[in-house]
Amino acid sequence: NTNEYAGLYGIGGPARSASADGANGVASDIFGNIYVSGSNTKGILMVDTQGIVHFLGDLYPRGPSGLVEAPDGSVVAMDELGVVGLSPQGIKTLISFPTTDKVSYLGITGFSPNGIATGPEGTFYLDTFYGNGYADKSALIMIPAQGDGSPSLLWEQRSP
């Protein structure tokens, strides 16, 4: 299949005949679907259990930890302004952050996540760092899965 979509080829056909989009992150869900983040077109590809590749949408998770499996078997990713859930139905925003343009979030001006991890109970841990071009300091935050889900600042350090 040579269908083109967003600069990719083979979407809707067998994964072995499709472009990989400069893959820089991979995770699988509980159902066996494989999600790939691409650095060329900044898209999310999904290879279903039949080996067919699908384009889910535009998203550019930062770094190798930008696409992770959550404890419930789902796949989550982070981009510049939020945390999203990935599924065969597409991309769904789970958590949004304010714009990175000089807005404060938990006392961090220009918070923009650079890495994500999930705890066994579903808590999200995200970091940002001074050198990313947005944040005024390096920091680690936690967004609990239980209770009211209010984020908290775990650690921060101003630039040297």
C-alpha positions in Angstrom: 0.0 0.0 0.0 1.5 3.4 -1.0 -1.1 5.7 0.6 0.6 8.9 1.7 -0.4 10.8 4.8 1.4 13.6 6.4 4.6 12.8 4.5 4.4 9.1 5.4 3.7 6.2 3.1 2.0 2.8 3.7 -0.6 4.1 6.2 -3.5 1.6 6.2 -1.2 -1.2 4.9 1.2 -3.7 6.4 3.8 -2.2 8.7 6.6 -4.0 7.0 5.9 -1.9 3.9 5.3 1.5 5.6 7.7 4.3 6.6 8.9 4.3 10.3 9.0 8.2 10.4 12.3 8.4 12.2 11.1 6.4 15.2 12.3 7.8 18.5 9.9 6.2 21.0 7.9 3.0 21.2 5.4 1.4 23.7 2.7 -1.2 23.6 -0.7 -1.4 25.2 -2.4 -4.3 27.0 -4.1 -5.4 23.8 -0.8 -5.8 21.8 -1.0 -2.6 19.7 2.4 -0.9 19.2 2.7 2.9 19.3 5.6 4.7 17.6 6.5 8.3 17.9 8.2 9.7 14.8 10.7 12.5 14.8 10.4 13.3 11.0 6.8 14.3 10.7 6.1 14.5 14.5 3.3 12.0 14.3 2.1 9.0 16.2 1.8 5.7 14.4 0.0 2.6 15.7 0.6 -0.9 14.5 -2.4 -3.0 15.3 -2.4 -6.7 16.2 -2.9 -7.6 12.5 0.3 -5.7 11.6 -1.5 -2.8 9.9 -0.1 0.7 10.5 -2.4 3.6 11.4 -1.7 7.4 11.7 -3.2 8.6 15.0 -2.3 12.3 14.7 0.4 14.9 15.3 2.3 14.7 18.5 6.0 15.0 19.3 6.9 13.3 22.7 10.2 14.5 23.8 13.0 12.0 24.3 12.9 8.2 24.7 10.7 8.4 27.8 8.0 10.4 26.0 5.9 7.3 25.3 5.3 5.0 28.2 3.0 2.2 29.2 0.7 3.1 32.2 0.0 0.6 35.0 -3.5 -0.1 33.5 -1.9 -1.3 30.2 -2.7 1.9 28.3 -0.1 4.0 26.6 0.5 7.7 27.6 2.7 10.3 26.0 3.6 13.9 26.8 4.2 16.8 24.5 5.1 20.4 25.1 1.8 21.3 26.8 0.2 18.1 28.2 -0.1 14.4 28.8 -2.2 12.4 26.4 -3.6 8.9 26.2 -3.1 6.9 23.0 -5.6 4.2 21.8 -6.8 2.8 18.5 -9.4 5.6 18.7 -6.7 8.3 18.6 -5.1 10.8 20.9 -7.0 12.1 24.0 -5.7 14.9 26.3 -5.5 13.8 29.9 -3.7 16.7 31.5 -3.1 20.2 30.1 -0.5 22.7 31.1 -0.6 26.4 30.6 1.2 27.9 27.6 4.9 27.9 27.9 5.0 31.6 27.2 6.0 33.2 30.6 3.1 31.6 32.5 3.8 30.2 35.9 2.8 26.6 36.8 3.6 25.4 40.4 6.0 28.3 40.6 7.8 27.3 37.3 7.7 29.9 34.6 7.4 28.2 31.2 6.8 24.7 32.5 7.1 22.2 29.6 7.6 18.5 30.2 10.7 16.7 29.0 10.2 13.3 30.5 7.3 11.2 31.9 7.0 8.2 34.1 4.1 6.5 35.8 3.9 5.0 39.2 2.2 1.6 39.9 -0.9 3.4 41.1 -1.1 5.6 38.0 0.6 8.7 39.3 2.3 10.8 36.7 5.8 12.1 37.3 7.1 14.8 34.9 10.2 16.8 34.7 11.2 20.0 33.0 14.7 21.6 32.9 16.2 25.0 32.5 17.9 24.2 29.2 14.7 23.3 27.3 14.2 26.9 26.1 11.0 27.4 28.1 11.4 26.7 31.9 13.1 29.2 34.2 14.3 26.3 36.4 14.7 22.5 36.5 11.9 20.7 38.4 10.1 17.5 39.0 6.3 17.4 39.5 3.8 14.7 40.6 0.2 14.4 39.5 -1.5 11.8 41.6 -4.1 9.4 40.1 -5.9 9.2 43.4 -7.8 11.9 45.3 -8.4 15.2 43.6 -5.4 14.8 41.2 -3.9 18.1 42.2 -0.3 18.5 41.0 2.6 19.1 43.4 6.1 20.2 43.1 8.6 17.5 44.3 11.9 19.2 43.5 13.2 22.4 41.9 16.6 24.0 41.1 17.3 27.3 39.5 19.8 27.5 36.8 23.5 27.8 37.9 
